[in-house]
Amino acid sequence: MGNKAGYILVYTTVAKRSDAEKIAEFLDGKKLSACTQIVGPITSVCRWRGKLEKSKEWLCGIKTKIALYKNVEKVLKAIHPYELPEIVAIPIIKGSREYLEWMEGEI
């Protein structure tokens, strides 16, 4: 099945699992996402303010719709503990009809 409704996967990372769970519960509770998967800990290596940083983080994969992206971004910026949180979205280009119908019913 295609992505006629415009579903996306929004990624963000946090330093603590409890922060990941807070984000997931808030977004899911507000019906801004159908599901948030939490993976971790992962190791992130990036350049921050001219320095190479290496840290343990938890990755949130937020399943939502393109139409809700601005609201999801606004919430993440408001409750995220990082000064500059990662907030990136990728399209879900295909999915089973049943799963996408379930997503549609949850958001």
C-alpha positions, 0 to 999 in steps of 0.5 A: 500500500502506498502513502496516500495519507502522508505518513512520516517517521520523526526521529529525535534523540535524548540522553535518558530513557525517561525523557524518551518515555516522556516524549512518547507518552505525551505525543501518543496521549495527544494523538500526535503519533500512532506509536513511538518506538524507543531504541537504545542506548545507542552511541552518537558521534557528532561535532558540537560547537567545534568539538567532537562529541560522543554520547549514549542516547535513546532514539525515538521513532515517532510514527505520525502524519505529514499534516501533524509534523508542525505540531510534533516539532512544536511539542518536541521543542517545548519539552525536549531537554536538549538546547538543539534537539534532533528533529528530522522526518523521513517519509514512510513510502510503503506500508501494509494496508492494515498497519497504515489503517491502524495508524490512521485510526490512532492519530 
